[in-house]
Amino acid sequence: MALSDLVVRQAKTTGKNYSLSDFDGLGLFVSATGSKAWHFRYYWAAKQKRMSLGTYPEVSLREAREERDKARALLAKGINPKVDRKRKRQAVRLADENSFKAVYLRWLEQRKLELKEGRNSTLSQIQRIFKKDVLPRLGTMSMIDVRSADLEEVLKKIEERDALTTAEKVRIWFNQLFRFAKVKIPGLEGNPATDLDAVAKPKPPVVNNPYLRLPEVP
């Protein structure tokens, strides 16, 4: 018998765990303490499996049925929905760990160990420039997805305000960061920061102070 919103809402605590069945494998588990949680039962490789679909009332009956239908659609394609969800969550976790910002922060910790005492100003400069010019553009990207064009775009924005010395430093830091990332991230190949100097905006020639040749001295 299918559940209704009223039945779900009024399911009482009995002092023991029990379940109320909906249909197509969906059920509401009611604990001895009164908490309620949705689960989906299905068979995989001739064995019964159970998959959690969230707690009630955070997940309504309608939403639980929608999640069950998604799981059944995966089963129809030969995909284990519980394993698929675990894989997707793992992918999200790895994406967070390998985001540009996350790897940058790990590299920054390494830089703290490398910099000699009294060089904290260098660290502060890196943090200030990355916060202003780099992280807003690249922070959420996966390091694996960052290309030379992405780095060049950041550098061009810096060069447009004629901060050429800053751009030069950022190129160096990009190179160091990706060398660090290649060691830390499996599957990261190449270094998109390697040849950025080839497209750098040239610095204007240095004009020396004018001077008089000896014959011109009055």
Order of alpha helices (4+ residues) and beta strands (2+ residues): alpha-beta-beta-beta-beta-alpha-alpha-alpha-alpha-alpha-alpha-alpha
